[in-house]
Every structure is written in structure tokens, then in C-alpha cells.
Amino acid sequence: MNETHAAPPRVLLVEDNPGDALLFREHLDHRARPHEVVHVECLADATAALQATAYDAVLLDLRLPDGAGVEAVKTILATAGDVPIVVLTGLDDEALALTCIRAGAQDYLSKQSVRPTDVARAIGYAMARVAERQARREAGALAHRLAAIVRGSADAIVSTTEDGTITSWNAAAIRMFGHPDAVEKGLHLDEAIRPAPGRGDEAPPAPGLPQELTRLRADGSVATFLVVSHALRDDADQVTGHAAIYHDVTGRKAMERELRDRSLQLQKLAARLNAVREDERTRISREVHDELGQLMTGLKMDLTRSRQRLEKSGAPAPEVIERLHSAEQVADHVVREVQRIALELRPSVLDSLGLSAAIRDEARRFGDRTGLATETEQRVTNEPGPAKATALFRVLQELLTNVVRHAQAQRVHVQFDDHQDGWRLVVEDDGVGLPADWGTPHLGVLGMQERLHAVGGTLTLANAPAGGTVATAWVGRERRDAT
């Protein structure tokens, strides 16, 4: 098993007496944990060494050729900042050593009475004191930064004792809830942050989890706050109180409600437009089929009778007979086109025989028109109502159109079935599938989704496991649909 050891402390020994320097080296070398000692003989060399390398501690003789006493300590501190300094004194230097400690040194050792253990212990204590002072300084700086954040925060930040007595109350809390003297008066949290009328039964926020609460502002207005609470613990990990942040989300909630209302209005408008469009298509389909179809049929009959009479008269011009025959063919073609247009506007089978029959007929006509192998599979025990049937049928038409435009498919499978909670229409092709960058749906897909959403349905598109695309339209069943 490998063990890792911390690097030995690096000590700069500043001593001009070779004998004293050798003594302190031996004291540090004979420890169980040896020190890395660098020796210099003057203050100038010490500052150069400190500028070049970081040291964990300095052993500083108070009487050097180029500097002595407090000035030597100040020079070292000016060069290396918070480096721990242990000064080395003679017999009559104790008063000077104490002055040096007040100037920033951590400890002193008497050269005449020092023991081997004293040196390492003094260095260790000096390093610990400097580390502790640095930690306190960093903690103080952090506390100042946190206090500045709390003071400048736009959110109310509150701390309380475990029983709810307020112990801190920032400026934002005063702006929101009033009570600038909440801490001095020892107010309870419920006294300062009052529940809105009828909301007193709201549970307090769970620690660490955001929760929306309705409370009264300082002016008495009702506001919604997003509250995050945390427990405050002491060194023994015992709960001593709680802190909470109150973020006013009233404006955001109002905006969300407005967006929801507008979205609902747009959905209702889209549903109304679809209904109006279907009604208009139905009316036009009937007029085209009944009025124009009857007129064209009558015209064809007149043309046929005129041709037949001319042929019986015995002296018709051949070109006249030919022209009448061509006119009959044109009339036949127009009648067929009128029927096709009327069917595409609103298939009569959808109203007369229901959605299942309309799906079969549409799939058959799609296959005849495109040449694609088109299969249908249906398991339906009861039909959806007119609005849902129309939505599913229009989605089927759009999906089949997309197959022709984008799929490059050879086969199409249409499945329609019903379940206990709704109806499902699936259109699957064996084409190229969805593009790799498929993300935001195109307008056609958005239109289908919106049409289905208006009747409580959804549309999903995905790549088929064996290739191609699978589109699934789902419409939920309402209670009246099941009766």
C-alpha cells in the first residue's frame, strides 16, 4: 500500500553567525519530519530569496549586518507578505523580540537556551497562527461580501430562530413587507410576512425546495412569492434557525395567466375558423355537386339529343356530328371534374357512412391517383363525433399529401382503430424518414397539431424502426362519445 507524505516545510534561515546557523540546521534535520532549510547571511539575500521562492517560514536573526530588529521584520513582511517569522534573540533581546512580535513576527527563540524540539514547534505554531489569521481574514471578507449581497438583493432575505423569531431582515424585506424594526422588536415571521386572506392554511416552504406562497405586501396588496428556505446549523450540526429568500413573482404569474388566456383564445379562434371552413366547404361542395353537376348533365343530354337528331335527318355535315360528339366528351369530363372537386371539398361518404368508410375511400383514391401501394387496416366498434371525425379525416389527407411530397415512398399503410379512451389513426410509409435536423415542426405539421388540439387530440411523428415515417394522430374520447 503506497502512502503519500506532505512536502517538508521550506524554511529560510537568515543568520550571519555560521555556528548558530549550523546549530539551527541540526535542530531541524534531526526531527522525525525534516525541514528543507535554505541559509542566507544577510537581509538583502533574504529578500532576494523570498522574491524568487515561496517559503513556509523564516528564522530571522535580529542582529544582521544590513538590518536589525523591527526594521528587519518589516522588510521581510514587505517582501513576503504573511510569511510566518520566528525571530532569533540573544540574552538581552527579549524586549526587542516582543516589539518584533507586535510588528508582525509570530514567535521568538533564544539562541542560548533553545532546544531541538523548540525550533520545530515554534515554526509549526507560527505557520498555524498565520494560516488561522489568513482563514479569519478570508472568512471576514466572505462575510462582508455576503452581507453586501444580502443588503443589495432585490429579494427579501430573512433569517429566524428555530421558533420563527426574526433575527435578520434586509432592505428588500422592508420594501416588500414593511416593519423596519422587525429585528429590534423580535417579531415572529408570521407577524411580519402576513398570509393573504384565505391563504392561512398554506404549508410552510419545505427546506431546500422552491414553493409559491401568497402573502400581503407592505401596502396590503396580495402578491405571489417564490420562497426557498434552508435550515441554519451550528458546529454540532444542530438546527438553530432558518433562512428564506422571498422572490416576488406576481408580475410573472400575471403574464403567464395572460399568455394562457391568449393561447386559449387563439385555440378557440382556430377551432372556430376550422368549423366555419368545413361548413363553407360542405355548402360549396353541395352547390357544385347539385347545381353545376345538374347543369352539366343537362347540357350533355341536350348535346346527345341534338347529335342523334342530326344523324337521323340524313344530311348532317360530318364535321358538325364530330363537333357535337367532342362536346359530349368535354361535358363528360367536366361532370367528372365537378364530382371530384365536390368530393375533395367535402366527401359525402364522411357524412353519410362515417369516418371508417371515408378513410377506406380516401386511401383507395390516393392509391389510384399516385400509384403507391396503399393498405388500410381498421378495428373500430363506434365512430367519433362529427368534429373529431372531420379533424382526423383532414389530418389523414394532409399526411397522405406529405407522403407524396417528401417521403419518396413505395408503400403506405393506414391504420384506424378505437380504444377505451379514444381513437388512433396511424399513417406509416417506407420512405426516407424524417430529416436529420428535424426539430421545430413545419407549418403543415403545426396546422395538423392545432386542428387535433382543438378537439382534444395530439399528433406525433417519428422514424419507423425499419425506415420511413410513422405519424400517429390521437383523439381522446369524451363521455358522450361512449354513449
C-alpha positions as semicolon CSV with decimal commas, in nm:
position;residue;x (nm);y (nm);z (nm)
1;M;0,000;0,000;0,000
2;N;0,151;0,330;-0,111
3;E;0,150;0,622;0,132
4;T;0,173;0,986;0,037
5;H;0,350;1,242;0,257
6;A;0,322;1,619;0,259
7;A;0,626;1,807;0,135
8;P;0,862;1,914;0,417
9;P;0,824;2,276;0,526
10;R;1,062;2,509;0,346
11;V;1,240;2,736;0,596
12;L;1,457;3,037;0,517
13;L;1,726;3,076;0,785
14;V;1,864;3,433;0,797
15;E;2,172;3,415;1,025
16;D;2,517;3,572;0,984
17;N;2,684;3,358;1,252
18;P;2,799;3,028;1,092
19;G;2,796;2,845;1,425
20;D;2,439;2,948;1,507
21;A;2,330;2,866;1,154
22;L;2,481;2,515;1,183
23;L;2,309;2,464;1,520
24;F;1,963;2,551;1,387
25;R;2,017;2,335;1,079
26;E;2,096;2,039;1,305
27;H;1,789;2,106;1,521
28;L;1,567;2,092;1,211
29;D;1,745;1,799;1,045
30;H;1,709;1,567;1,347
31;R;1,331;1,589;1,357
32;A;1,109;1,294;1,254
33;R;0,976;1,531;0,992
34;P;1,281;1,706;0,843
35;H;1,265;2,060;0,714
36;E;1,404;2,195;0,390
37;V;1,639;2,472;0,512
38;V;1,791;2,744;0,295
39;H;2,054;2,959;0,468
40;V;2,144;3,319;0,385
41;E;2,365;3,555;0,588
42;C;2,213;3,899;0,531
43;L;1,883;4,077;0,487
44;A;1,946;4,160;0,120
45;D;1,998;3,794;0,036
46;A;1,685;3,708;0,236
47;T;1,465;3,946;0,037
48;A;1,611;3,814;-0,288
49;A;1,540;3,456;-0,183
50;L;1,183;3,543;-0,079
51;Q;1,119;3,713;-0,411
52;A;1,244;3,409;-0,602
53;T;1,082;3,130;-0,399
54;A;0,789;3,081;-0,165
55;Y;0,883;2,982;0,191
56;D;0,668;2,837;0,467
57;A;0,855;3,020;0,748
58;V;1,152;3,246;0,818
59;L;1,401;3,212;1,107
60;L;1,528;3,570;1,139
61;D;1,830;3,682;1,342
62;L;1,756;4,022;1,493
63;R;2,112;4,147;1,451
64;L;2,226;4,131;1,088
65;P;2,499;4,335;0,919
66;D;2,248;4,519;0,692
67;G;1,942;4,532;0,914
68;A;1,831;4,469;1,272
69;G;1,531;4,450;1,499
70;V;1,188;4,570;1,396
71;E;1,309;4,709;1,064
72;A;1,434;4,364;0,962
73;V;1,091;4,216;1,041
74;K;0,915;4,490;0,843
75;T;1,148;4,433;0,548
76;I;1,070;4,061;0,542
77;L;0,694;4,123;0,569
78;A;0,708;4,387;0,297
79;T;0,875;4,135;0,071
80;A;0,682;3,815;0,152
81;G;0,354;3,940;0,299
82;D;0,215;3,692;0,551
83;V;0,517;3,462;0,577
84;P;0,547;3,331;0,938
85;I;0,853;3,484;1,110
86;V;1,028;3,342;1,417
87;V;1,295;3,584;1,543
88;L;1,621;3,463;1,698
89;T;1,738;3,660;2,000
90;G;2,039;3,691;2,225
91;L;2,038;3,718;2,605
92;D;1,937;4,082;2,621
93;D;1,700;4,090;2,323
94;E;1,373;3,973;2,483
95;A;1,217;4,323;2,493
96;L;1,315;4,372;2,129
97;A;1,166;4,033;2,040
98;L;0,831;4,131;2,192
99;T;0,838;4,454;1,992
100;C;0,900;4,250;1,678
101;I;0,602;4,027;1,758
102;R;0,384;4,338;1,782
103;A;0,526;4,440;1,443
104;G;0,417;4,112;1,282
105;A;0,654;3,830;1,387
106;Q;0,487;3,519;1,521
107;D;0,733;3,396;1,789
108;Y;1,091;3,425;1,916
109;L;1,362;3,180;2,025
110;S;1,662;3,246;2,248
111;K;1,981;3,122;2,088
112;Q;2,134;3,043;2,429
113;S;1,851;2,825;2,565
114;V;1,688;2,676;2,258
115;R;1,629;2,302;2,243
116;P;1,592;2,095;1,926
117;T;1,219;2,046;1,982
118;D;1,166;2,420;2,040
119;V;1,266;2,519;1,687
120;A;1,032;2,288;1,501
121;R;0,749;2,362;1,745
122;A;0,793;2,738;1,710
123;I;0,792;2,711;1,331
124;G;0,483;2,490;1,338
125;Y;0,297;2,725;1,573
126;A;0,397;3,026;1,364
127;M;0,270;2,863;1,046
128;A;-0,056;2,763;1,219
129;R;-0,115;3,115;1,355
130;V;-0,058;3,271;1,014
131;A;-0,288;3,016;0,850
132;E;-0,555;3,083;1,112
133;R;-0,522;3,459;1,066
134;Q;-0,550;3,415;0,689
135;A;-0,857;3,196;0,732
136;R;-1,016;3,454;0,962
137;R;-0,936;3,728;0,713
138;E;-1,087;3,526;0,426
139;A;-1,392;3,441;0,635
140;G;-1,433;3,807;0,724
141;A;-1,404;3,909;0,359
142;L;-1,657;3,642;0,265
143;A;-1,891;3,763;0,537
144;H;-1,859;4,119;0,408
145;R;-1,933;4,005;0,053
146;L;-2,233;3,802;0,165
147;A;-2,358;4,095;0,372
148;A;-2,326;4,322;0,069
149;I;-2,518;4,069;-0,142
150;V;-2,794;4,048;0,120
151;R;-2,811;4,428;0,152
152;G;-2,821;4,484;-0,222
153;S;-3,050;4,193;-0,311
154;A;-3,383;4,271;-0,475
155;D;-3,526;3,966;-0,296
156;A;-3,631;3,963;0,066
157;I;-3,378;3,760;0,266
158;V;-3,488;3,671;0,617
159;S;-3,343;3,458;0,895
160;T;-3,523;3,342;1,208
161;T;-3,465;3,140;1,518
162;E;-3,598;2,788;1,526
163;D;-3,932;2,909;1,667
164;G;-3,971;3,178;1,395
165;T;-3,843;3,494;1,566
166;I;-3,678;3,721;1,308
167;T;-3,303;3,767;1,353
168;S;-3,218;3,939;1,022
169;W;-3,432;4,141;0,782
170;N;-3,276;4,303;0,475
171;A;-3,372;4,623;0,294
172;A;-3,573;4,434;0,029
173;A;-3,779;4,272;0,306
174;I;-3,855;4,617;0,444
175;R;-3,962;4,738;0,098
176;M;-4,184;4,435;0,045
177;F;-4,332;4,380;0,389
178;G;-4,257;4,693;0,593
179;H;-4,150;4,658;0,961
180;P;-3,807;4,826;0,951
181;D;-3,769;4,738;1,321
182;A;-3,863;4,371;1,285
183;V;-3,535;4,252;1,441
184;E;-3,539;4,504;1,727
185;K;-3,898;4,418;1,817
186;G;-3,834;4,044;1,788
187;L;-4,132;3,997;1,556
188;H;-4,240;3,650;1,459
189;L;-4,220;3,568;1,088
190;D;-4,599;3,533;1,057
191;E;-4,644;3,879;1,210
192;A;-4,413;4,047;0,960
193;I;-4,498;3,842;0,648
194;R;-4,872;3,803;0,670
195;P;-5,063;3,536;0,474
196;A;-5,320;3,669;0,227
197;P;-5,686;3,634;0,332
198;G;-5,800;3,279;0,285
199;R;-5,442;3,154;0,241
200;G;-5,350;3,098;0,604
201;D;-5,362;2,722;0,554
202;E;-5,066;2,721;0,312
203;A;-4,794;2,488;0,432
204;P;-4,458;2,648;0,519
205;P;-4,194;2,603;0,250
206;A;-4,010;2,272;0,264
207;P;-3,635;2,318;0,324
208;G;-3,439;2,350;0,001
209;L;-3,745;2,323;-0,227
210;P;-3,894;2,630;-0,401
211;Q;-4,258;2,688;-0,315
212;E;-4,511;2,950;-0,420
213;L;-4,680;3,134;-0,134
214;T;-4,939;3,413;-0,140
215;R;-4,863;3,692;0,107
216;L;-4,950;4,056;0,171
217;R;-4,709;4,332;0,075
218;A;-4,643;4,634;0,296
219;D;-4,921;4,829;0,116
220;G;-5,172;4,548;0,175
221;S;-5,174;4,422;-0,184
222;V;-5,171;4,048;-0,248
223;A;-4,856;3,908;-0,406
224;T;-4,718;3,569;-0,505
225;F;-4,368;3,482;-0,386
226;L;-4,134;3,202;-0,481
227;V;-3,979;3,103;-0,149
228;V;-3,669;2,893;-0,084
229;S;-3,592;2,805;0,279
230;H;-3,289;2,643;0,439
231;A;-3,208;2,531;0,792
232;L;-2,925;2,707;0,981
233;R;-2,698;2,471;1,176
234;D;-2,427;2,514;1,436
235;D;-2,088;2,340;1,452
236;A;-2,257;2,035;1,607
237;D;-2,495;2,017;1,307
238;Q;-2,790;2,110;1,526
239;V;-3,063;2,327;1,372
240;T;-3,054;2,675;1,525
241;G;-3,287;2,857;1,289
242;H;-3,400;2,907;0,932
243;A;-3,322;3,141;0,642
244;A;-3,552;3,210;0,350
245;I;-3,544;3,407;0,024
246;Y;-3,871;3,563;-0,099
247;H;-3,875;3,639;-0,473
248;D;-4,179;3,836;-0,593
249;V;-4,323;3,656;-0,900
250;T;-4,657;3,837;-0,908
251;G;-4,582;4,008;-1,239
252;R;-4,456;3,687;-1,394
253;K;-4,765;3,497;-1,280
254;A;-4,991;3,766;-1,425
255;M;-4,802;3,746;-1,755
256;E;-4,832;3,367;-1,756
257;R;-5,206;3,392;-1,697
258;E;-5,239;3,645;-1,978
259;L;-5,040;3,421;-2,213
260;R;-5,257;3,122;-2,119
261;D;-5,573;3,325;-2,178
262;R;-5,448;3,444;-2,514
263;S;-5,344;3,093;-2,608
264;L;-5,691;2,964;-2,521
265;Q;-5,848;3,244;-2,723
266;L;-5,629;3,162;-3,022
267;Q;-5,715;2,794;-2,991
268;K;-6,086;2,876;-2,979
269;L;-6,044;3,107;-3,278
270;A;-5,859;2,835;-3,472
271;A;-6,130;2,582;-3,386
272;R;-6,398;2,829;-3,493
273;L;-6,217;2,901;-3,821
274;N;-6,186;2,530;-3,891
275;A;-6,555;2,480;-3,820
276;V;-6,652;2,774;-4,043
277;R;-6,422;2,649;-4,316
278;E;-6,572;2,298;-4,302
279;D;-6,925;2,442;-4,313
280;E;-6,831;2,653;-4,613
281;R;-6,663;2,363;-4,787
282;T;-6,972;2,150;-4,727
283;R;-7,200;2,420;-4,868
284;I;-6,979;2,477;-5,175
285;S;-6,945;2,102;-5,228
286;R;-7,320;2,058;-5,232
287;E;-7,377;2,353;-5,464
288;V;-7,103;2,238;-5,701
289;H;-7,232;1,881;-5,700
290;D;-7,601;1,960;-5,717
291;E;-7,625;2,282;-5,920
292;L;-7,325;2,267;-6,151
293;G;-7,340;1,890;-6,181
294;Q;-7,707;1,900;-6,284
295;L;-7,646;2,181;-6,533
296;M;-7,357;1,992;-6,695
297;T;-7,560;1,669;-6,706
298;G;-7,847;1,854;-6,873
299;L;-7,609;2,011;-7,124
300;K;-7,464;1,669;-7,212
301;M;-7,816;1,528;-7,264
302;D;-7,906;1,818;-7,494
303;L;-7,588;1,766;-7,695
304;T;-7,659;1,394;-7,728
305;R;-8,019;1,451;-7,844
306;S;-7,907;1,715;-8,095
307;R;-7,645;1,485;-8,244
308;Q;-7,890;1,196;-8,267
309;R;-8,150;1,409;-8,447
310;L;-7,895;1,537;-8,696
311;E;-7,782;1,182;-8,766
312;K;-8,146;1,074;-8,829
313;S;-8,213;1,369;-9,060
314;G;-7,994;1,202;-9,320
315;A;-7,797;1,509;-9,428
316;P;-7,581;1,616;-9,139
317;A;-7,243;1,763;-9,214
318;P;-6,977;1,520;-9,086
319;E;-6,784;1,796;-8,918
320;V;-7,093;1,904;-8,722
321;I;-7,150;1,550;-8,597
322;E;-6,784;1,532;-8,494
323;R;-6,802;1,864;-8,310
324;L;-7,113;1,756;-8,120
325;H;-6,950;1,428;-8,027
326;S;-6,642;1,614;-7,895
327;A;-6,867;1,847;-7,698
328;E;-7,033;1,544;-7,534
329;Q;-6,690;1,414;-7,429
330;V;-6,598;1,754;-7,284
331;A;-6,925;1,759;-7,093
332;D;-6,850;1,409;-6,954
333;H;-6,506;1,527;-6,842
334;V;-6,650;1,838;-6,676
335;V;-6,906;1,627;-6,489
336;R;-6,630;1,401;-6,358
337;E;-6,421;1,702;-6,253
338;V;-6,720;1,855;-6,077
339;Q;-6,769;1,532;-5,885
340;R;-6,401;1,519;-5,796
341;I;-6,392;1,878;-5,674
342;A;-6,708;1,829;-5,471
343;L;-6,561;1,514;-5,319
344;E;-6,237;1,687;-5,223
345;L;-6,422;1,982;-5,075
346;R;-6,627;1,756;-4,850
347;P;-6,656;1,380;-4,912
348;S;-7,021;1,287;-4,886
349;V;-6,925;0,942;-4,755
350;L;-6,788;1,108;-4,438
351;D;-7,131;1,247;-4,355
352;S;-7,336;0,954;-4,480
353;L;-7,130;0,645;-4,385
354;G;-6,884;0,773;-4,122
355;L;-6,511;0,812;-4,077
356;S;-6,413;0,448;-4,131
357;A;-6,571;0,438;-4,476
358;A;-6,426;0,779;-4,561
359;I;-6,075;0,659;-4,466
360;R;-6,107;0,349;-4,685
361;D;-6,234;0,555;-4,977
362;E;-5,963;0,819;-4,938
363;A;-5,688;0,554;-4,918
364;R;-5,827;0,382;-5,230
365;R;-5,842;0,705;-5,429
366;F;-5,493;0,802;-5,305
367;G;-5,350;0,473;-5,430
368;D;-5,526;0,509;-5,768
369;R;-5,409;0,867;-5,806
370;T;-5,042;0,816;-5,705
371;G;-4,974;0,456;-5,796
372;L;-4,842;0,383;-5,443
373;A;-4,936;0,053;-5,280
374;T;-5,183;0,167;-5,012
375;E;-5,321;-0,064;-4,743
376;T;-5,585;0,006;-4,481
377;E;-5,647;-0,173;-4,153
378;Q;-5,938;-0,083;-3,926
379;R;-6,070;-0,208;-3,594
380;V;-6,348;0,029;-3,496
381;T;-6,659;-0,050;-3,293
382;N;-6,803;0,303;-3,280
383;E;-6,731;0,623;-3,467
384;P;-6,620;0,959;-3,322
385;G;-6,848;1,259;-3,336
386;P;-6,859;1,491;-3,640
387;A;-6,596;1,739;-3,517
388;K;-6,343;1,472;-3,427
389;A;-6,416;1,271;-3,739
390;T;-6,359;1,577;-3,956
391;A;-6,032;1,660;-3,777
392;L;-5,896;1,306;-3,819
393;F;-6,002;1,293;-4,184
394;R;-5,836;1,626;-4,268
395;V;-5,518;1,514;-4,091
396;L;-5,524;1,193;-4,297
397;Q;-5,546;1,396;-4,619
398;E;-5,255;1,619;-4,513
399;L;-5,040;1,321;-4,411
400;L;-5,101;1,145;-4,743
401;T;-5,014;1,466;-4,928
402;N;-4,686;1,486;-4,732
403;V;-4,604;1,128;-4,829
404;V;-4,624;1,226;-5,196
405;R;-4,426;1,547;-5,145
406;H;-4,146;1,434;-4,917
407;A;-4,132;1,061;-4,838
408;Q;-4,017;0,906;-5,170
409;A;-4,212;0,601;-5,054
410;Q;-4,339;0,292;-5,238
411;R;-4,591;0,169;-4,981
412;V;-4,828;0,335;-4,736
413;H;-5,014;0,168;-4,452
414;V;-5,314;0,339;-4,289
415;Q;-5,448;0,203;-3,960
416;F;-5,754;0,331;-3,775
417;D;-5,878;0,181;-3,450
418;D;-6,058;0,280;-3,136
419;H;-5,970;0,222;-2,772
420;Q;-6,146;0,265;-2,445
421;D;-6,020;0,621;-2,412
422;G;-6,002;0,739;-2,775
423;W;-5,932;0,683;-3,144
424;R;-5,597;0,636;-3,312
425;L;-5,505;0,698;-3,676
426;V;-5,160;0,580;-3,790
427;V;-5,006;0,654;-4,130
428;E;-4,678;0,472;-4,194
429;D;-4,466;0,483;-4,509
430;D;-4,143;0,314;-4,619
431;G;-3,977;0,631;-4,743
432;V;-3,669;0,829;-4,639
433;G;-3,795;0,917;-4,290
434;L;-3,767;1,245;-4,105
435;P;-3,467;1,470;-4,185
436;A;-3,168;1,460;-3,950
437;D;-3,226;1,822;-3,844
438;W;-3,593;1,759;-3,762
439;G;-3,680;1,988;-3,474
440;T;-3,935;2,266;-3,498
441;P;-4,235;2,130;-3,693
442;H;-4,318;2,289;-4,027
443;L;-4,633;2,493;-4,076
444;G;-4,823;2,198;-4,218
445;V;-4,745;1,987;-3,913
446;L;-4,831;2,277;-3,681
447;G;-5,163;2,313;-3,859
448;M;-5,244;1,945;-3,808
449;Q;-5,142;1,963;-3,443
450;E;-5,358;2,270;-3,387
451;R;-5,658;2,108;-3,559
452;L;-5,628;1,799;-3,339
453;H;-5,564;2,003;-3,025
454;A;-5,894;2,184;-3,081
455;V;-6,079;1,851;-3,041
456;G;-5,862;1,717;-2,758
457;G;-5,612;1,531;-2,973
458;T;-5,239;1,510;-3,045
459;L;-5,008;1,435;-3,336
460;T;-4,665;1,272;-3,314
461;L;-4,415;1,193;-3,589
462;A;-4,122;0,955;-3,561
463;N;-3,889;0,748;-3,775
464;A;-4,007;0,391;-3,823
465;P;-3,768;0,117;-3,697
466;A;-3,739;-0,034;-4,045
467;G;-3,719;0,302;-4,222
468;G;-3,976;0,558;-4,322
469;T;-4,201;0,771;-4,108
470;V;-4,479;0,690;-3,861
471;A;-4,739;0,960;-3,795
472;T;-4,986;0,896;-3,512
473;A;-5,295;1,108;-3,461
474;W;-5,481;1,054;-3,134
475;V;-5,817;1,194;-3,028
476;G;-5,944;1,136;-2,677
477;R;-6,291;1,008;-2,605
478;E;-6,535;1,215;-2,405
479;R;-6,814;1,066;-2,200
480;R;-7,076;1,149;-2,460
481;D;-6,859;0,980;-2,726
482;A;-6,903;0,647;-2,550
483;T;-7,282;0,667;-2,542
